[in-house]
C-alpha cells in the first residue's frame, strides 16, 4: 500500500472517462500520485467511477465495489469512494447496502471528494485533464444530460436535462490539448445534435465543429452519439468542406419499424430514417455510418424484427452494435409496458442481427483491398503496428494491422497505407509513405 497514491477505476462510457481524467488532474495538483485502471491497485485510496446505464453495467459496478470493499476489510486499502452514474441514481440505497464505502458521490459533485480528503479544488485547472488515452487522441465532452424521453432510457433520470458547455470553453480545451500533443478528437455527448439549444437557442454543433476544424494542429475530429430527429443539416457542409472532420457519424437509430419507433418514443419515422441515411451518403460521399440497434423492446413482434433485419440488409451500415432490451426502473417503458418477450427470444434476435451484420462487415472490409488510406498509429502489438483510418473510432471499430518488418513507426504518427488483405473486421496493409 503506497502512501499518497490513489487508484481510479473507470467503468462505463467515454463520458465517464473524461470525468475520471479531470479528477485525476485535480488530485495530482494536490500532490497525489494517481493510477488509472491498474491491474494491481496499490494506493491507500481507491475511487470507483460507476456506470448505471443497463443491468449488465450496474452489475459490473456493484461487483467492482464489493471487490474493493473486501480489499479494505483485508487491510489492503484505507479509504474507498464511489462516484458516477450508479451512485447518482441509487445514492441512498447504496449507502445503506454497502456501508464499507467511505462516501458515495453523484455524477456531478465528485469535486467534493477533494474537500473530504482535506484538499482544495484548483479552478485554474478546470479544463485540464490527465489523459488516460494514448497522448495523440482525447475524448471531448461538449454537454451533459439529455432532454429526449426515449421510453427505455434511464440516462435523463440519472443525468438530468441537457446542459451544453460554452463554446469558447470547449475551444480553449481543444487548443490546450493540441499544445500537449493531441491530434485527434472524439467529440462526445449523450446527444450531440442538441448542442447549443439551451445556451444559444439554436443547434450549434455545425458551428462548433467548424471552429474546431480551423484550430491549427487538429488533424481529425470524429462525432459520436447523434440523434436522428431534427438533424442539423449544415453539418453535412462542414464535413464536406473540412478534411479534418472525419467522414464518420455515430448515430443511434435503435429500430426501424414505425410501430417500435412510436413505442420507443423516438419522434422519427421509418421513412424519415431512410431519407436521413440517403442524405448522409449523398451529401458526404464516402461517409461511414455507425449505429446501435435494440431488439426485444416490449411490443416488438416478429414482423417488427423482420423489418429491422431488412433495414440492416438494405442500409449496410459500416459499423453496427446491438443490444437486447433491459427494463430500467423509472423509465416510460417500465411504467407503461410489460417486459414480456422471453430472454431467449431476445438473445436469438440479437444473435441473428449480429450474424447478418458480420456478413456485411466482412464484405465491406474486403472491398477495401487494394485501396489506400491515411491511418494513425495507436500502438505496437506483437508483429504488428495497430492503426486506424478516419472511419474507425478507438476501441469499438476495426483496426489496420501493419507488419513491423521493414518499418519503424512512431506511435501517434500518420501514414498512407495500401490494404492487401482483410478479415471480417480488420484490415492488413503496407506503408505507402
MARVOFI-633111 format. One record per residue (C-alpha): residue number from 1; x, y, z. Coordinates in steps of 0.001 Angstrom, whole numbers, always signed. Example, Ala and Ser with C-alpha at 12.3 -4.5 7.8 and 13.67 -1.06 7.14 Angstrom:
ZARO/nr/px/py/pz
ZARO/1/+12300/-4500/+7800;
ZARO/2/+13670/-1060/+7140;
% end
This chain:
ZARO/nr/px/py/pz
ZARO/1/+0/+0/+0;
ZARO/2/+1592/+3231/-1168;
ZARO/3/+1114/+6490/+694;
ZARO/4/-300/+9457/-1219;
ZARO/5/-1310/+7142/-4071;
ZARO/6/-4906/+6995/-5308;
ZARO/7/-6261/+4367/-7705;
ZARO/8/-9058/+5467/-10049;
ZARO/9/-11207/+2785/-11698;
ZARO/10/-13493/+3887/-14527;
ZARO/11/-16460/+1806/-15666;
ZARO/12/-18851/+2543/-18494;
ZARO/13/-18612/+5068/-21283;
ZARO/14/-16053/+7587/-22506;
ZARO/15/-18086/+10380/-20884;
ZARO/16/-17258/+8803/-17523;
ZARO/17/-13623/+8566/-18576;
ZARO/18/-13459/+12345/-19082;
ZARO/19/-14745/+12878/-15515;
ZARO/20/-12073/+10496/-14183;
ZARO/21/-9369/+12328/-16120;
ZARO/22/-10481/+15670/-14660;
ZARO/23/-10480/+14234/-11133;
ZARO/24/-7001/+12775/-11701;
ZARO/25/-5666/+16203/-12677;
ZARO/26/-7119/+17757/-9537;
ZARO/27/-5694/+15014/-7322;
ZARO/28/-2246/+15423/-8896;
ZARO/29/-2460/+19187/-8373;
ZARO/30/-2903/+18345/-4688;
ZARO/31/+227/+16208/-4532;
ZARO/32/-1162/+12709/-5071;
ZARO/33/+257/+10057/-7367;
ZARO/34/-2688/+8655/-9347;
ZARO/35/-3023/+5381/-11234;
ZARO/36/-5885/+4529/-13590;
ZARO/37/-7476/+1092/-14128;
ZARO/38/-4406/-616/-12729;
ZARO/39/-4388/-4411/-12782;
ZARO/40/-2849/-4329/-9301;
ZARO/41/-4122/-1263/-7378;
ZARO/42/-1657/-336/-4650;
ZARO/43/-2839/+3012/-3325;
ZARO/44/-4172/+3844/+120;
ZARO/45/-7292/+5280/-1504;
ZARO/46/-9476/+3979/-4357;
ZARO/47/-12170/+5829/-6310;
ZARO/48/-14603/+3839/-8468;
ZARO/49/-16406/+5790/-11194;
ZARO/50/-19521/+3721/-11843;
ZARO/51/-21909/+3138/-14746;
ZARO/52/-25648/+2702/-14241;
ZARO/53/-26942/+2520/-17811;
ZARO/54/-28263/-1052/-18127;
ZARO/55/-28409/-4167/-15983;
ZARO/56/-25041/-5637/-17007;
ZARO/57/-23252/-2325/-16393;
ZARO/58/-24856/-1946/-12965;
ZARO/59/-23858/-5490/-12045;
ZARO/60/-20256/-4822/-13116;
ZARO/61/-20174/-1665/-10995;
ZARO/62/-21561/-3434/-7906;
ZARO/63/-19110/-6311/-8272;
ZARO/64/-16195/-3895/-8543;
ZARO/65/-17317/-2003/-5423;
ZARO/66/-17623/-5268/-3464;
ZARO/67/-14191/-6400/-4634;
ZARO/68/-12625/-3199/-3265;
ZARO/69/-14684/-3473/-59;
ZARO/70/-13046/-6840/+501;
ZARO/71/-9601/-5291/-77;
ZARO/72/-10451/-2669/+2536;
ZARO/73/-11607/-5287/+5035;
ZARO/74/-8356/-7199/+4484;
ZARO/75/-6322/-4063/+5216;
ZARO/76/-5064/-3600/+1650;
ZARO/77/-6927/-288/+1310;
ZARO/78/-7615/+2542/+3740;
ZARO/79/-10335/+4570/+2021;
ZARO/80/-12908/+3721/-689;
ZARO/81/-15001/+6288/-2529;
ZARO/82/-17628/+5754/-5234;
ZARO/83/-18886/+8255/-7827;
ZARO/84/-20629/+8256/-11213;
ZARO/85/-23977/+7257/-12687;
ZARO/86/-24856/+4279/-10471;
ZARO/87/-24025/+6355/-7411;
ZARO/88/-26067/+9293/-8730;
ZARO/89/-29122/+7131/-9229;
ZARO/90/-29059/+4865/-6167;
ZARO/91/-27204/+7008/-3631;
ZARO/92/-29357/+6287/-570;
ZARO/93/-29752/+2575/-1342;
ZARO/94/-26024/+2140/-1833;
ZARO/95/-25219/+3960/+1407;
ZARO/96/-27461/+1527/+3286;
ZARO/97/-26432/-1637/+1424;
ZARO/98/-22657/-1084/+1257;
ZARO/99/-21600/+804/+4406;
ZARO/100/-17930/-193/+3883;
ZARO/101/-17681/+2601/+1282;
ZARO/102/-16436/+5773/+2987;
ZARO/103/-18589/+8048/+834;
ZARO/104/-20739/+7958/-2285;
ZARO/105/-20836/+10910/-4693;
ZARO/106/-23146/+11510/-7630;
ZARO/107/-22130/+12229/-11185;
ZARO/108/-21677/+15967/-10753;
ZARO/109/-20388/+16572/-7220;
ZARO/110/-17214/+14464/-7366;
ZARO/111/-15082/+17549/-6632;
ZARO/112/-16419/+17348/-3052;
ZARO/113/-14096/+14356/-2736;
ZARO/114/-11177/+16789/-2696;
ZARO/115/-12591/+18611/+321;
ZARO/116/-13226/+15287/+2073;
ZARO/117/-9557/+14458/+1543;
ZARO/118/-8667/+17833/+3064;
ZARO/119/-7626/+19261/-304;
ZARO/120/-8726/+22177/-2486;
ZARO/121/-10285/+22305/-5951;
ZARO/122/-7917/+24149/-8312;
ZARO/123/-10129/+26229/-10590;
ZARO/124/-7111/+27181/-12731;
ZARO/125/-7106/+23541/-13916;
ZARO/126/-10841/+23494/-14707;
ZARO/127/-10346/+22466/-18348;
ZARO/128/-7235/+20381/-17762;
ZARO/129/-7086/+16603/-17500;
ZARO/130/-4685/+13741/-17005;
ZARO/131/-5229/+11866/-20269;
ZARO/132/-5567/+8103/-19887;
ZARO/133/-5765/+7568/-23638;
ZARO/134/-2671/+7445/-25862;
ZARO/135/-1442/+11044/-25944;
ZARO/136/-2369/+11571/-29627;
ZARO/137/-6136/+11354/-29089;
ZARO/138/-8643/+12506/-26495;
ZARO/139/-12354/+12404/-25813;
ZARO/140/-14011/+15823/-25797;
ZARO/141/-17282/+16068/-23870;
ZARO/142/-19382/+19008/-25094;
ZARO/143/-22527/+18590/-22973;
ZARO/144/-24132/+16663/-20142;
ZARO/145/-27602/+15208/-19785;
ZARO/146/-30383/+14669/-22287;
ZARO/147/-33781/+16247/-22998;
ZARO/148/-35022/+13263/-25034;
ZARO/149/-37542/+10989/-23359;
ZARO/150/-36946/+7678/-25116;
ZARO/151/-39102/+5019/-23457;
ZARO/152/-36314/+2633/-22464;
ZARO/153/-33555/+5028/-21408;
ZARO/154/-32604/+5892/-17835;
ZARO/155/-29957/+8457/-18791;
ZARO/156/-32228/+11535/-18414;
ZARO/157/-33255/+10203/-14978;
ZARO/158/-29599/+9887/-13978;
ZARO/159/-28027/+12947/-15610;
ZARO/160/-30933/+15383/-15852;
ZARO/161/-31631/+17893/-18592;
ZARO/162/-29254/+18696/-21431;
ZARO/163/-26584/+21231/-20429;
ZARO/164/-24213/+22469/-23151;
ZARO/165/-20712/+23659/-22330;
ZARO/166/-19929/+27196/-23558;
ZARO/167/-18323/+27080/-26982;
ZARO/168/-15284/+29171/-26016;
ZARO/169/-14535/+26888/-23080;
ZARO/170/-14580/+23856/-25391;
ZARO/171/-12353/+25584/-27957;
ZARO/172/-9912/+26617/-25207;
ZARO/173/-9742/+22988/-24088;
ZARO/174/-9042/+21877/-27673;
ZARO/175/-6198/+24419/-28004;
ZARO/176/-4744/+23257/-24683;
ZARO/177/-4904/+19591/-25681;
ZARO/178/-3315/+20335/-29064;
ZARO/179/-448/+22070/-27243;
ZARO/180/+16/+18825/-25275;
ZARO/181/+249/+16704/-28431;
ZARO/182/-3358/+15659/-29083;
ZARO/183/-4109/+15353/-32799;
ZARO/184/-7431/+13530/-32844;
ZARO/185/-10648/+14438/-31009;
ZARO/186/-13556/+12099/-30319;
ZARO/187/-16402/+14568/-29752;
ZARO/188/-18904/+13001/-27344;
ZARO/189/-22201/+13819/-25656;
ZARO/190/-25311/+11941/-24693;
ZARO/191/-26970/+13757/-27594;
ZARO/192/-24605/+15720/-29859;
ZARO/193/-27179/+17251/-32174;
ZARO/194/-28904/+19173/-29369;
ZARO/195/-25679/+21016/-28559;
ZARO/196/-26202/+24756/-28039;
ZARO/197/-30009/+24828/-27922;
ZARO/198/-30034/+25633/-24199;
ZARO/199/-27247/+28250/-24336;
ZARO/200/-27682/+29808/-27778;
ZARO/201/-31332/+28956/-28604;
ZARO/202/-30323/+27031/-31716;
ZARO/203/-28374/+23934/-32727;
ZARO/204/-24715/+24980/-32722;
ZARO/205/-22950/+21700/-33456;
ZARO/206/-22033/+22657/-37051;
ZARO/207/-20504/+25965/-35912;
ZARO/208/-18605/+24333/-33032;
ZARO/209/-17131/+21647/-35295;
ZARO/210/-16202/+24178/-37975;
ZARO/211/-14396/+26351/-35426;
ZARO/212/-12598/+23291/-34047;
ZARO/213/-11568/+22303/-37568;
ZARO/214/-9843/+25684/-38022;
ZARO/215/-7609/+25270/-34943;
ZARO/216/-4035/+24514/-36118;
ZARO/217/-2916/+21044/-35092;
ZARO/218/-6393/+19465/-35088;
ZARO/219/-5901/+16593/-37531;
ZARO/220/-9086/+14553/-37029;
ZARO/221/-12482/+15263/-35454;
ZARO/222/-14898/+12379/-35056;
ZARO/223/-18535/+12692/-33952;
ZARO/224/-20340/+10344/-31560;
ZARO/225/-23927/+9872/-30461;
ZARO/226/-26137/+11929/-32753;
ZARO/227/-29939/+11726/-32737;
ZARO/228/-31894/+11227/-35979;
ZARO/229/-34792/+13641/-35388;
ZARO/230/-34148/+17312/-36310;
ZARO/231/-30615/+16583/-37513;
ZARO/232/-28636/+19855/-38090;
ZARO/233/-28076/+19514/-41827;
ZARO/234/-25446/+22273/-42059;
ZARO/235/-23166/+19639/-40528;
ZARO/236/-23087/+17938/-43950;
ZARO/237/-21422/+21018/-45421;
ZARO/238/-18929/+21210/-42540;
ZARO/239/-17961/+17562/-43073;
ZARO/240/-17594/+18059/-46840;
ZARO/241/-15563/+21256/-46664;
ZARO/242/-13137/+20346/-43848;
ZARO/243/-10762/+17470/-44493;
ZARO/244/-10003/+17103/-40792;
ZARO/245/-13654/+16388/-39927;
ZARO/246/-13807/+12617/-40310;
ZARO/247/-16391/+11252/-42711;
ZARO/248/-17905/+9301/-39853;
ZARO/249/-21115/+9590/-37882;
ZARO/250/-22196/+7610/-34844;
ZARO/251/-25989/+7869/-34840;
ZARO/252/-28053/+5522/-32670;
ZARO/253/-31202/+4598/-34608;
ZARO/254/-32473/+1817/-32264;
ZARO/255/-35154/+465/-34633;
ZARO/256/-36890/+995/-37970;
ZARO/257/-40492/-196/-37764;
ZARO/258/-42931/+2643/-37165;
ZARO/259/-44645/+529/-34520;
ZARO/260/-41430/+273/-32500;
ZARO/261/-40232/+3826/-33120;
ZARO/262/-43530/+5048/-31720;
ZARO/263/-43414/+2728/-28707;
ZARO/264/-39805/+3788/-28080;
ZARO/265/-40859/+7475/-28282;
ZARO/266/-38141/+8258/-30832;
ZARO/267/-40017/+11089/-32618;
ZARO/268/-38867/+9888/-36026;
ZARO/269/-40467/+7622/-38641;
ZARO/270/-39213/+4777/-40803;
ZARO/271/-39448/+6938/-43921;
ZARO/272/-37562/+9826/-42259;
ZARO/273/-34818/+7435/-41121;
ZARO/274/-34276/+6058/-44622;
ZARO/275/-34266/+9621/-46003;
ZARO/276/-31646/+10729/-43454;
ZARO/277/-29317/+7841/-44335;
ZARO/278/-29728/+8605/-48040;
ZARO/279/-28978/+12268/-47391;
ZARO/280/-25830/+11425/-45381;
ZARO/281/-24458/+9348/-48222;
ZARO/282/-25390/+11852/-50898;
ZARO/283/-24157/+14962/-49075;
ZARO/284/-20970/+13412/-47620;
ZARO/285/-19629/+10920/-50181;
ZARO/286/-17730/+8041/-48578;
ZARO/287/-19152/+8629/-45106;
ZARO/288/-19076/+5637/-42747;
ZARO/289/-22127/+5306/-40518;
ZARO/290/-22079/+3611/-37116;
ZARO/291/-25361/+2832/-35408;
ZARO/292/-26771/+988/-32417;
ZARO/293/-29968/-1066/-32581;
ZARO/294/-32182/-2638/-29931;
ZARO/295/-34103/-5903/-30005;
ZARO/296/-36744/-7176/-27624;
ZARO/297/-38312/-3890/-26558;
ZARO/298/-41846/-4521/-25257;
ZARO/299/-44251/-4862/-28170;
ZARO/300/-41654/-5952/-30733;
ZARO/301/-43370/-8502/-32988;
ZARO/302/-41755/-10976/-35373;
ZARO/303/-42812/-8636/-38184;
ZARO/304/-41105/-5689/-36458;
ZARO/305/-37937/-7749/-36110;
ZARO/306/-38071/-8815/-39771;
ZARO/307/-38357/-5115/-40711;
ZARO/308/-35248/-4464/-38619;
ZARO/309/-33343/-7282/-40357;
ZARO/310/-34381/-5946/-43762;
ZARO/311/-33272/-2468/-42695;
ZARO/312/-29798/-3757/-41812;
ZARO/313/-29603/-5647/-45144;
ZARO/314/-30622/-2535/-47059;
ZARO/315/-28732/+179/-45149;
ZARO/316/-25483/-1834/-44964;
ZARO/317/-24041/+40/-42007;
ZARO/318/-20266/+289/-41927;
ZARO/319/-20293/-202/-38163;
ZARO/320/-23138/-1540/-36033;
ZARO/321/-23695/-2559/-32447;
ZARO/322/-26855/-4014/-30928;
ZARO/323/-28204/-4982/-27543;
ZARO/324/-31254/-6644/-26032;
ZARO/325/-33808/-4578/-24130;
ZARO/326/-33257/-4419/-20385;
ZARO/327/-36033/-2926/-18274;
ZARO/328/-34809/+89/-16312;
ZARO/329/-36857/+1232/-13346;
ZARO/330/-38375/+4680/-13599;
ZARO/331/-38410/+4732/-17415;
ZARO/332/-41560/+5131/-19504;
ZARO/333/-41245/+1510/-20670;
ZARO/334/-41009/+183/-17131;
ZARO/335/-44101/+2161/-16110;
ZARO/336/-46272/+1550/-19173;
ZARO/337/-45191/-1724/-20815;
ZARO/338/-44750/-5302/-19686;
ZARO/339/-41330/-6815/-20375;
ZARO/340/-42911/-9979/-21776;
ZARO/341/-40565/-11059/-24591;
ZARO/342/-38642/-14092/-23240;
ZARO/343/-34911/-13621/-22732;
ZARO/344/-34121/-16496/-25111;
ZARO/345/-36139/-14792/-27877;
ZARO/346/-34294/-11533/-27276;
ZARO/347/-30985/-13386/-27491;
ZARO/348/-31990/-15221/-30678;
ZARO/349/-32917/-11922/-32325;
ZARO/350/-29707/-10294/-31160;
ZARO/351/-27619/-13191/-32476;
ZARO/352/-29386/-13155/-35861;
ZARO/353/-28927/-9415/-36209;
ZARO/354/-25221/-9525/-35352;
ZARO/355/-24625/-12515/-37626;
ZARO/356/-26148/-10567/-40510;
ZARO/357/-24019/-7533/-39690;
ZARO/358/-20876/-9675/-39563;
ZARO/359/-21513/-10776/-43160;
ZARO/360/-21994/-7158/-44213;
ZARO/361/-18873/-6035/-42344;
ZARO/362/-16796/-8780/-43963;
ZARO/363/-17981/-7758/-47433;
ZARO/364/-17332/-4058/-46797;
ZARO/365/-13866/-4849/-45392;
ZARO/366/-12880/-6953/-48415;
ZARO/367/-13966/-4188/-50771;
ZARO/368/-11157/-2062/-49275;
ZARO/369/-8436/-4420/-50528;
ZARO/370/-6067/-2582/-52910;
ZARO/371/-7331/+814/-51685;
ZARO/372/-5131/+3404/-49969;
ZARO/373/-5965/+5137/-46694;
ZARO/374/-4466/+7584/-44236;
ZARO/375/-4012/+5909/-40836;
ZARO/376/-2926/+6982/-37377;
ZARO/377/-712/+4559/-35428;
ZARO/378/-2136/+3735/-31978;
ZARO/379/+263/+1105/-30649;
ZARO/380/+2619/-1768/-31379;
ZARO/381/+1360/-5244/-30581;
ZARO/382/+3387/-8388/-31345;
ZARO/383/+4297/-8459/-35024;
ZARO/384/+2083/-5518/-35940;
ZARO/385/+1682/-1801/-35617;
ZARO/386/-2016/-1144/-34991;
ZARO/387/-3562/+1844/-36736;
ZARO/388/-6949/+3268/-37627;
ZARO/389/-8447/+5098/-40594;
ZARO/390/-10654/+8179/-40236;
ZARO/391/-13586/+5723/-40356;
ZARO/392/-12585/+3983/-37130;
ZARO/393/-13111/+5138/-33577;
ZARO/394/-10776/+3767/-30882;
ZARO/395/-11716/+551/-29076;
ZARO/396/-15063/-19/-30839;
ZARO/397/-14216/-77/-34554;
ZARO/398/-11974/-2148/-36873;
ZARO/399/-8227/-1591/-36951;
ZARO/400/-5473/-1633/-39568;
ZARO/401/-2604/-4062/-38949;
ZARO/402/+819/-3218/-40416;
ZARO/403/+3629/-5776/-40161;
ZARO/404/+6554/-4408/-38145;
ZARO/405/+9098/-5826/-40610;
ZARO/406/+10874/-3090/-42574;
ZARO/407/+9093/-330/-40641;
ZARO/408/+9889/+1778/-37604;
ZARO/409/+6766/+3822/-36954;
ZARO/410/+6155/+6380/-34239;
ZARO/411/+3030/+6000/-32095;
ZARO/412/+664/+8860/-32959;
ZARO/413/+2112/+9383/-36443;
ZARO/414/+62/+9427/-39667;
ZARO/415/+906/+7298/-42713;
ZARO/416/-543/+6359/-46093;
ZARO/417/-1147/+2632/-46351;
ZARO/418/-2363/+222/-49010;
ZARO/419/-4661/-2619/-47947;
ZARO/420/-3610/-6078/-49158;
ZARO/421/-5943/-8305/-47080;
ZARO/422/-8965/-8171/-44777;
ZARO/423/-10926/-10345/-42386;
ZARO/424/-14477/-9800/-41104;
ZARO/425/-13488/-6543/-39419;
ZARO/426/-9779/-5666/-39574;
ZARO/427/-7598/-4639/-42499;
ZARO/428/-3993/-5657/-43270;
ZARO/429/-1870/-3039/-45006;
ZARO/430/+1612/-1957/-46024;
ZARO/431/+3077/+1526/-45757;
ZARO/432/+2973/+3566/-48952;
ZARO/433/+4561/+6635/-47366;
% end
